[in-house]
Amino acid sequence: MINKFFELLFLFLFGSLIGYILEFFYRNLIDKEYINPGFLKGPYIPIYGFGLILLNLFSYFSFNLFYKIILFGIVATLIELLTGLFFLKFFKLKLWDYSYLKFNYKGIIAPLFSIYWILLSLFYYLFLHPLMSLILNYVFSNQFLLFLGGIIFGILLIDFGIAFNLSYKIRKLLLNTKVKRINLSFSEFRKRTKIELNEKFKNHFKNHLKNKGVR
């Protein structure tokens, strides 16, 4: 039971780190957005961590590869949708914005990124999954790596707390200005405000609302 927990923990951390690297290069090289691509300050994006756990879980299913990658594309898109809706409803923020893509839904999901999920899962099953058991065995045989993984997970939890606290303060600020929601992705918000909840930030934020025509 303990070994299974550490296996899931490692998959989550490894997937979150790989996802951060992918997003970093995608945003910085393709979108030309030179910013931290994640919701957290550290180099990890949790949705990819959950994705890797799902990929590992689906590998135990008996149906063929085609159905596995299609199922993963559907589930990953659903996770993306629920996460995006959660932050829109409770924190009045978008973590990302696909509004510029065709057939998007509320700027949270879009067919293009569902295809990306499918392609990533195909790459995983063809190239990474055969190596994953070897990597896991190596990690479990190394006490230092297990200890390091526990420390990183603890830091990640602290990072989560800081990020959610910030989101809560943003929500309060929006409620004080009687704004239901601002159509601004979290990455854009981070870029403009540098995550500083001080008077300069508040004035900047209020001026942004004013420039957007919000009263």
Backbone as CSV, one residue per row, in Angstrom:
resi,resn,N_x,N_y,N_z,CA_x,CA_y,CA_z,C_x,C_y,C_z
1,MET,0.836,-1.211,0.000,0.000,0.000,0.000,0.869,1.259,0.000
2,ILE,1.936,1.229,0.846,2.841,2.368,0.920,3.585,2.536,-0.396
3,ASN,4.038,1.394,-0.961,4.733,1.455,-2.245,3.855,2.024,-3.351
4,LYS,2.573,1.671,-3.328,1.639,2.196,-4.330,1.469,3.702,-4.185
5,PHE,1.417,4.164,-2.927,1.300,5.600,-2.683,2.511,6.338,-3.243
6,PHE,3.709,5.814,-2.950,4.922,6.465,-3.443,5.019,6.384,-4.966
7,GLU,4.489,5.323,-5.554,4.470,5.223,-7.007,3.596,6.318,-7.607
8,LEU,2.412,6.511,-7.041,1.513,7.565,-7.519,2.124,8.939,-7.287
9,LEU,2.793,9.094,-6.133,3.433,10.368,-5.818,4.520,10.690,-6.834
10,PHE,5.340,9.692,-7.147,6.407,9.916,-8.117,5.826,10.237,-9.497
11,LEU,4.814,9.488,-9.915,4.193,9.747,-11.214,3.629,11.161,-11.276
12,PHE,3.006,11.586,-10.173,2.440,12.939,-10.123,3.537,13.989,-10.247
13,LEU,4.612,13.840,-9.468,5.698,14.815,-9.503,6.398,14.816,-10.853
14,PHE,6.667,13.624,-11.381,7.359,13.511,-12.664,6.505,14.106,-13.788
15,GLY,5.213,13.776,-13.798,4.320,14.306,-14.820,4.171,15.813,-14.722
16,SER,4.094,16.331,-13.495,3.955,17.776,-13.291,5.177,18.519,-13.804
17,LEU,6.364,17.943,-13.576,7.604,18.569,-14.041,7.706,18.532,-15.560
18,ILE,7.419,17.372,-16.150,7.462,17.250,-17.613,6.446,18.203,-18.254
19,GLY,5.256,18.291,-17.644,4.229,19.195,-18.163,4.679,20.643,-18.129
20,TYR,5.379,21.014,-17.057,5.896,22.388,-16.957,6.890,22.666,-18.085
21,ILE,7.768,21.715,-18.336,8.759,21.884,-19.403,8.078,22.029,-20.761
22,LEU,7.079,21.183,-21.019,6.347,21.256,-22.287,5.643,22.603,-22.443
23,GLU,4.954,23.027,-21.376,4.228,24.302,-21.421,5.197,25.472,-21.566
24,PHE,6.322,25.388,-20.883,7.308,26.475,-20.951,7.785,26.683,-22.379
25,PHE,8.147,25.584,-23.038,8.633,25.711,-24.413,7.515,26.094,-25.370
26,TYR,6.305,25.592,-25.121,5.180,25.933,-25.991,4.866,27.429,-25.911
27,ARG,4.783,27.932,-24.690,4.424,29.344,-24.512,5.557,30.280,-24.918
28,ASN,6.785,29.903,-24.589,7.902,30.799,-24.852,8.396,30.750,-26.291
29,LEU,8.299,29.589,-26.928,8.801,29.479,-28.288,7.709,29.659,-29.337
30,ILE,6.490,29.207,-29.038,5.398,29.294,-30.012,4.521,30.517,-29.766
31,ASP,4.055,30.675,-28.519,3.187,31.808,-28.202,3.963,33.078,-27.896
32,LYS,5.277,32.966,-27.705,6.127,34.122,-27.398,5.699,34.821,-26.107
33,GLU,5.260,34.023,-25.129,4.915,34.555,-23.809,6.017,34.156,-22.843
34,TYR,6.863,35.091,-22.484,8.008,34.777,-21.647,7.636,34.892,-20.171
35,ILE,6.851,33.910,-19.725,6.348,33.915,-18.361,6.351,32.497,-17.810
36,ASN,6.160,32.419,-16.503,5.947,31.127,-15.859,4.608,30.585,-16.346
37,PRO,4.575,29.403,-16.979,3.323,28.909,-17.574,2.355,28.302,-16.576
38,GLY,2.790,28.088,-15.340,1.946,27.381,-14.388,1.181,28.281,-13.444
39,PHE,0.226,27.686,-12.757,-0.536,28.368,-11.718,0.314,28.549,-10.469
40,LEU,1.229,27.615,-10.231,2.105,27.655,-9.072,3.416,28.351,-9.437
41,LYS,4.175,28.735,-8.402,5.442,29.408,-8.665,6.533,28.433,-9.071
42,GLY,6.478,27.212,-8.533,7.501,26.217,-8.821,7.351,25.608,-10.204
43,PRO,8.359,24.813,-10.632,8.359,24.227,-11.979,7.531,22.954,-12.070
44,TYR,6.218,23.088,-11.882,5.338,21.931,-12.002,3.926,22.392,-12.327
45,ILE,3.237,21.595,-13.148,1.844,21.863,-13.502,1.038,20.613,-13.155
46,PRO,0.255,20.648,-12.090,-0.403,19.448,-11.552,-1.281,18.681,-12.527
47,ILE,-1.916,19.353,-13.476,-2.821,18.647,-14.372,-2.072,17.583,-15.174
48,TYR,-0.804,17.843,-15.464,0.007,16.845,-16.164,0.374,15.697,-15.231
49,GLY,0.533,16.001,-13.948,0.793,14.954,-12.978,-0.358,13.979,-12.883
50,PHE,-1.584,14.530,-12.818,-2.766,13.665,-12.817,-2.877,12.913,-14.136
51,GLY,-2.477,13.574,-15.220,-2.520,12.921,-16.530,-1.615,11.702,-16.591
52,LEU,-0.410,11.815,-16.022,0.510,10.681,-16.046,-0.015,9.532,-15.189
53,ILE,-0.654,9.867,-14.076,-1.281,8.823,-13.251,-2.358,8.091,-14.046
54,LEU,-3.166,8.842,-14.785,-4.214,8.226,-15.609,-3.627,7.345,-16.701
55,LEU,-2.562,7.831,-17.347,-1.927,7.046,-18.399,-1.405,5.724,-17.847
56,ASN,-0.817,5.792,-16.674,-0.312,4.574,-16.047,-1.462,3.630,-15.691
57,LEU,-2.559,4.203,-15.214,-3.735,3.400,-14.873,-4.335,2.749,-16.111
58,PHE,-4.476,3.513,-17.195,-5.064,2.984,-18.424,-4.209,1.877,-19.038
59,SER,-2.918,1.857,-18.716,-2.035,0.845,-19.283,-2.424,-0.557,-18.828
60,TYR,-3.160,-0.649,-17.706,-3.604,-1.951,-17.204,-4.876,-2.432,-17.903
61,PHE,-5.535,-1.559,-18.660,-6.754,-1.946,-19.358,-6.401,-2.867,-20.524
62,SER,-7.300,-3.779,-20.830,-7.017,-4.786,-21.852,-7.328,-4.333,-23.271
63,PHE,-8.072,-3.209,-23.434,-8.413,-2.823,-24.800,-7.213,-2.196,-25.504
64,ASN,-7.319,-2.073,-26.846,-6.147,-1.705,-27.639,-5.758,-0.237,-27.479
65,LEU,-4.611,0.091,-28.054,-4.005,1.405,-27.878,-4.898,2.538,-28.363
66,PHE,-5.595,2.339,-29.470,-6.446,3.384,-30.030,-7.489,3.840,-29.010
67,TYR,-8.153,2.893,-28.370,-9.185,3.243,-27.392,-8.579,3.885,-26.140
68,LYS,-7.376,3.474,-25.796,-6.711,4.066,-24.626,-6.426,5.548,-24.838
69,ILE,-5.879,5.880,-26.005,-5.519,7.284,-26.230,-6.764,8.153,-26.423
70,ILE,-7.810,7.595,-27.027,-9.054,8.349,-27.171,-9.684,8.577,-25.795
71,LEU,-9.689,7.541,-24.958,-10.231,7.672,-23.606,-9.449,8.709,-22.819
72,PHE,-8.129,8.679,-22.945,-7.318,9.658,-22.225,-7.611,11.073,-22.712
73,GLY,-7.758,11.243,-24.024,-8.078,12.568,-24.555,-9.378,13.105,-23.990
74,ILE,-10.371,12.234,-23.854,-11.667,12.640,-23.307,-11.546,12.987,-21.824
75,VAL,-10.896,12.109,-21.057,-10.776,12.332,-19.612,-9.919,13.564,-19.311
76,ALA,-8.815,13.727,-20.038,-7.941,14.879,-19.821,-8.683,16.187,-20.139
77,THR,-9.466,16.187,-21.206,-10.256,17.370,-21.552,-11.298,17.660,-20.480
78,LEU,-11.895,16.599,-19.933,-12.877,16.763,-18.864,-12.226,17.355,-17.611
79,ILE,-11.029,16.876,-17.267,-10.310,17.435,-16.111,-10.000,18.902,-16.343
80,GLU,-9.572,19.225,-17.564,-9.280,20.605,-17.932,-10.526,21.467,-17.782
81,LEU,-11.663,20.950,-18.243,-12.925,21.675,-18.172,-13.342,21.919,-16.720
82,LEU,-13.318,20.880,-15.899,-13.750,21.008,-14.508,-12.831,21.933,-13.720
83,THR,-11.529,21.848,-13.980,-10.580,22.737,-13.306,-10.836,24.190,-13.693
84,GLY,-10.996,24.403,-14.994,-11.256,25.768,-15.468,-12.548,26.343,-14.930
85,LEU,-13.617,25.538,-14.917,-14.907,25.995,-14.397,-14.834,26.279,-12.899
86,PHE,-14.082,25.450,-12.174,-13.922,25.650,-10.735,-13.309,27.018,-10.439
87,PHE,-12.237,27.355,-11.147,-11.580,28.639,-10.892,-12.424,29.807,-11.395
88,LEU,-13.177,29.603,-12.453,-14.064,30.665,-12.918,-15.161,30.946,-11.906
89,LYS,-15.715,29.897,-11.317,-16.841,30.051,-10.402,-16.410,30.578,-9.031
90,PHE,-15.342,30.003,-8.481,-14.981,30.319,-7.110,-13.935,31.424,-6.977
91,PHE,-13.093,31.615,-8.001,-12.052,32.629,-7.908,-12.152,33.694,-8.988
92,LYS,-13.129,33.546,-9.890,-13.380,34.540,-10.940,-12.178,34.729,-11.865
93,LEU,-11.400,33.703,-12.048,-10.205,33.789,-12.885,-10.146,32.635,-13.879
94,LYS,-9.490,32.880,-14.985,-9.150,31.821,-15.924,-7.686,31.454,-15.710
95,LEU,-7.399,30.169,-15.625,-6.004,29.745,-15.525,-5.337,29.773,-16.898
96,TRP,-6.131,29.629,-17.953,-5.649,29.697,-19.330,-6.797,30.204,-20.179
97,ASP,-6.522,30.565,-21.411,-7.566,31.131,-22.261,-7.400,30.640,-23.697
98,TYR,-8.361,29.836,-24.148,-8.367,29.321,-25.518,-9.395,30.059,-26.382
99,SER,-9.770,31.245,-25.974,-10.824,31.971,-26.694,-10.454,32.261,-28.142
100,TYR,-9.169,32.278,-28.436,-8.724,32.593,-29.793,-8.827,31.389,-30.738
101,LEU,-9.158,30.216,-30.178,-9.253,29.005,-30.993,-10.692,28.717,-31.404
102,LYS,-10.873,28.082,-32.533,-12.211,27.738,-33.009,-12.832,26.648,-32.139
103,PHE,-14.144,26.745,-32.004,-14.953,25.734,-31.301,-14.561,25.573,-29.830
104,ASN,-14.002,26.634,-29.249,-13.663,26.558,-27.826,-14.929,26.691,-26.980
105,TYR,-14.854,26.240,-25.746,-15.965,26.384,-24.811,-15.512,27.232,-23.636
106,LYS,-16.038,28.453,-23.580,-15.715,29.419,-22.531,-14.220,29.705,-22.416
107,GLY,-13.493,29.432,-23.485,-12.053,29.655,-23.474,-11.294,28.651,-22.626
108,ILE,-11.988,27.613,-22.130,-11.375,26.652,-21.210,-10.892,25.403,-21.928
109,ILE,-11.687,24.913,-22.850,-11.287,23.739,-23.630,-11.466,24.046,-25.110
110,ALA,-10.710,23.327,-25.927,-10.797,23.489,-27.380,-10.338,22.190,-28.032
111,PRO,-10.899,21.850,-29.201,-10.532,20.600,-29.872,-9.039,20.446,-30.121
112,LEU,-8.355,21.564,-30.434,-6.926,21.484,-30.715,-6.161,20.905,-29.541
113,PHE,-6.499,21.353,-28.325,-5.772,20.872,-27.159,-6.203,19.458,-26.763
114,SER,-7.406,19.082,-27.114,-7.808,17.687,-26.918,-6.971,16.778,-27.819
115,ILE,-6.679,17.252,-29.020,-5.810,16.498,-29.927,-4.397,16.416,-29.352
116,TYR,-3.953,17.523,-28.748,-2.628,17.509,-28.118,-2.557,16.445,-27.020
117,TRP,-3.624,16.340,-26.219,-3.656,15.331,-25.162,-3.540,13.924,-25.755
118,ILE,-4.252,13.696,-26.846,-4.220,12.389,-27.499,-2.817,12.078,-28.030
119,LEU,-2.182,13.075,-28.653,-0.838,12.875,-29.193,0.181,12.634,-28.079
120,LEU,0.034,13.343,-26.970,0.930,13.134,-25.832,0.778,11.721,-25.264
121,SER,-0.473,11.266,-25.173,-0.695,9.917,-24.650,-0.118,8.865,-25.595
122,LEU,-0.237,9.100,-26.908,0.334,8.167,-27.885,1.855,8.110,-27.736
123,PHE,2.469,9.275,-27.588,3.922,9.335,-27.396,4.323,8.594,-26.128
124,TYR,3.539,8.768,-25.068,3.844,8.100,-23.807,3.809,6.583,-23.959
125,TYR,2.724,6.064,-24.525,2.578,4.615,-24.637,3.617,3.992,-25.574
126,LEU,4.023,4.727,-26.602,4.969,4.169,-27.559,6.420,4.242,-27.069
127,PHE,6.757,5.298,-26.312,8.162,5.528,-25.993,8.493,5.555,-24.496
128,LEU,7.605,6.110,-23.676,7.939,6.294,-22.262,7.479,5.146,-21.364
129,HIS,6.296,4.630,-21.642,5.746,3.617,-20.746,6.629,2.379,-20.599
130,PRO,7.256,1.894,-21.667,8.144,0.732,-21.499,9.296,0.988,-20.519
131,LEU,9.671,2.275,-20.367,10.770,2.620,-19.465,10.297,2.953,-18.048
132,MET,8.997,3.191,-17.891,8.491,3.697,-16.620,8.717,2.720,-15.477
133,SER,8.526,1.434,-15.707,8.726,0.454,-14.641,10.180,0.426,-14.196
134,LEU,11.115,0.586,-15.155,12.537,0.639,-14.819,12.858,1.872,-13.982
135,ILE,12.248,3.002,-14.357,12.470,4.245,-13.609,11.923,4.123,-12.197
136,LEU,10.731,3.538,-12.080,10.119,3.377,-10.756,10.959,2.455,-9.876
137,ASN,11.448,1.375,-10.444,12.287,0.445,-9.679,13.558,1.133,-9.195
138,TYR,14.125,1.977,-10.043,15.339,2.702,-9.657,15.054,3.681,-8.522
139,VAL,13.923,4.382,-8.615,13.564,5.347,-7.574,13.343,4.646,-6.245
140,PHE,12.605,3.535,-6.258,12.297,2.828,-5.017,13.524,2.156,-4.396
141,SER,14.561,1.935,-5.189,15.790,1.338,-4.655,16.758,2.396,-4.136
142,ASN,16.389,3.670,-4.301,17.260,4.769,-3.889,16.567,5.579,-2.801
143,GLN,17.027,5.441,-1.563,16.403,6.129,-0.442,16.499,7.642,-0.566
144,PHE,17.605,8.108,-1.142,17.765,9.559,-1.287,16.696,10.141,-2.202
145,LEU,16.414,9.442,-3.326,15.400,9.931,-4.262,14.011,9.924,-3.627
146,LEU,13.735,8.914,-2.805,12.455,8.875,-2.094,12.345,10.043,-1.123
147,PHE,13.424,10.305,-0.404,13.456,11.426,0.542,13.303,12.755,-0.195
148,LEU,14.016,12.878,-1.310,13.937,14.101,-2.112,12.536,14.307,-2.658
149,GLY,11.894,13.219,-3.098,10.528,13.311,-3.609,9.561,13.794,-2.542
150,GLY,9.754,13.314,-1.305,8.903,13.764,-0.204,9.067,15.251,0.076
151,ILE,10.313,15.733,0.018,10.579,17.164,0.237,9.918,18.001,-0.856
152,ILE,10.084,17.561,-2.106,9.503,18.300,-3.233,7.977,18.345,-3.115
153,PHE,7.389,17.221,-2.698,5.937,17.184,-2.543,5.486,18.146,-1.442
154,GLY,6.271,18.224,-0.357,5.952,19.169,0.713,6.015,20.608,0.228
155,ILE,7.040,20.921,-0.571,7.170,22.270,-1.143,5.993,22.567,-2.061
156,LEU,5.597,21.546,-2.833,4.462,21.721,-3.747,3.179,22.043,-2.980
157,LEU,2.962,21.379,-1.845,1.766,21.645,-1.038,1.778,23.082,-0.510
158,ILE,2.959,23.549,-0.083,3.080,24.941,0.376,2.784,25.895,-0.773
159,ASP,3.321,25.571,-1.941,3.083,26.383,-3.138,1.593,26.441,-3.458
160,PHE,0.911,25.298,-3.329,-0.536,25.253,-3.530,-1.234,26.230,-2.583
161,GLY,-0.846,26.186,-1.314,-1.472,27.055,-0.317,-1.293,28.518,-0.652
162,ILE,-0.087,28.901,-1.072,0.195,30.297,-1.434,-0.643,30.720,-2.641
163,ALA,-0.704,29.836,-3.653,-1.440,30.158,-4.872,-2.939,30.296,-4.611
164,PHE,-3.505,29.394,-3.790,-4.931,29.479,-3.495,-5.235,30.696,-2.628
165,ASN,-4.314,31.054,-1.744,-4.500,32.250,-0.932,-4.518,33.491,-1.809
166,LEU,-3.607,33.525,-2.784,-3.585,34.638,-3.732,-4.889,34.703,-4.517
167,SER,-5.360,33.542,-4.993,-6.605,33.494,-5.766,-7.781,33.988,-4.928
168,TYR,-7.774,33.649,-3.638,-8.850,34.098,-2.757,-8.813,35.621,-2.603
169,LYS,-7.617,36.194,-2.497,-7.491,37.653,-2.366,-7.942,38.350,-3.644
170,ILE,-7.622,37.740,-4.788,-8.077,38.301,-6.063,-9.594,38.278,-6.127
171,ARG,-10.188,37.187,-5.658,-11.646,37.062,-5.648,-12.269,38.157,-4.784
172,LYS,-11.703,38.404,-3.600,-12.217,39.445,-2.715,-12.101,40.818,-3.382
173,LEU,-10.982,41.040,-4.069,-10.785,42.321,-4.739,-11.817,42.519,-5.836
174,LEU,-12.116,41.466,-6.571,-13.129,41.552,-7.621,-14.510,41.806,-7.034
175,LEU,-14.816,41.133,-5.929,-16.118,41.329,-5.287,-16.268,42.753,-4.772
176,ASN,-15.157,43.318,-4.277,-15.201,44.695,-3.779,-15.454,45.696,-4.894
177,THR,-15.043,45.342,-6.124,-15.289,46.224,-7.262,-16.598,45.875,-7.967
178,LYS,-17.345,44.911,-7.378,-18.640,44.497,-7.900,-18.549,43.967,-9.336
179,VAL,-17.434,43.321,-9.626,-17.241,42.720,-10.939,-17.487,41.224,-10.819
180,LYS,-18.336,40.683,-11.663,-18.626,39.251,-11.604,-17.430,38.416,-12.023
181,ARG,-16.721,38.872,-13.028,-15.599,38.105,-13.554,-14.794,38.999,-14.468
182,ILE,-13.496,38.785,-14.506,-12.672,39.495,-15.481,-12.110,38.473,-16.452
183,ASN,-12.257,38.751,-17.716,-11.833,37.811,-18.752,-10.329,37.933,-18.978
184,LEU,-9.574,37.452,-18.002,-8.133,37.575,-18.036,-7.531,36.266,-17.554
185,SER,-6.688,35.659,-18.360,-6.095,34.387,-17.957,-5.138,34.610,-16.795
186,PHE,-4.916,33.565,-16.017,-4.048,33.699,-14.858,-2.621,34.020,-15.280
187,SER,-2.179,33.448,-16.407,-0.828,33.728,-16.884,-0.677,35.198,-17.263
188,GLU,-1.699,35.751,-17.911,-1.674,37.164,-18.262,-1.736,38.014,-17.008
189,PHE,-2.547,37.578,-16.050,-2.664,38.290,-14.782,-1.319,38.317,-14.064
190,ARG,-0.635,37.168,-14.054,0.674,37.088,-13.405,1.679,37.999,-14.096
191,LYS,1.641,38.017,-15.415,2.576,38.831,-16.176,2.381,40.310,-15.891
192,ARG,1.144,40.730,-15.751,0.861,42.149,-15.575,1.076,42.631,-14.149
193,THR,0.835,41.762,-13.194,0.874,42.203,-11.793,2.104,41.717,-11.034
194,LYS,2.793,40.720,-11.559,3.956,40.120,-10.903,3.609,39.587,-9.520
195,ILE,2.343,39.237,-9.345,1.875,38.560,-8.136,2.216,39.335,-6.871
196,GLU,2.041,40.632,-6.865,2.291,41.431,-5.671,0.995,42.091,-5.229
197,LEU,0.462,41.650,-4.078,-0.777,42.226,-3.571,-0.452,43.419,-2.667
198,ASN,0.020,44.487,-3.260,0.310,45.703,-2.515,-0.498,46.845,-3.138
199,GLU,-0.274,48.041,-2.668,-1.063,49.165,-3.164,-0.821,49.417,-4.650
200,LYS,0.416,49.241,-5.081,0.709,49.429,-6.496,-0.072,48.431,-7.331
201,PHE,-0.129,47.188,-6.858,-0.883,46.158,-7.566,-2.361,46.507,-7.611
202,LYS,-2.912,46.937,-6.466,-4.331,47.247,-6.414,-4.679,48.378,-7.371
203,ASN,-3.833,49.410,-7.393,-4.083,50.520,-8.302,-3.969,50.068,-9.759
204,HIS,-2.980,49.223,-10.027,-2.805,48.694,-11.377,-4.032,47.890,-11.795
205,PHE,-4.523,47.080,-10.882,-5.670,46.228,-11.184,-6.924,47.066,-11.427
206,LYS,-7.147,48.073,-10.577,-8.323,48.925,-10.745,-8.240,49.710,-12.051
207,ASN,-7.026,50.172,-12.410,-6.855,50.884,-13.673,-7.109,49.964,-14.857
208,HIS,-6.719,48.707,-14.700,-6.972,47.734,-15.762,-8.466,47.545,-15.967
209,LEU,-9.201,47.451,-14.858,-10.655,47.320,-14.954,-11.264,48.549,-15.622
210,LYS,-10.744,49.699,-15.245,-11.250,50.948,-15.825,-10.991,50.992,-17.319
211,ASN,-9.793,50.581,-17.729,-9.440,50.562,-19.149,-10.285,49.571,-19.936
212,LYS,-10.731,48.519,-19.240,-11.582,47.519,-19.879,-13.041,47.986,-19.965
213,GLY,-13.303,49.157,-19.396,-14.664,49.673,-19.424,-15.531,49.120,-18.314
214,VAL,-14.910,48.568,-17.259,-15.660,48.006,-16.142,-15.800,49.045,-15.047
215,ARG,-16.993,49.182,-14.516,-17.239,50.147,-13.433,-17.708,49.420,-12.184
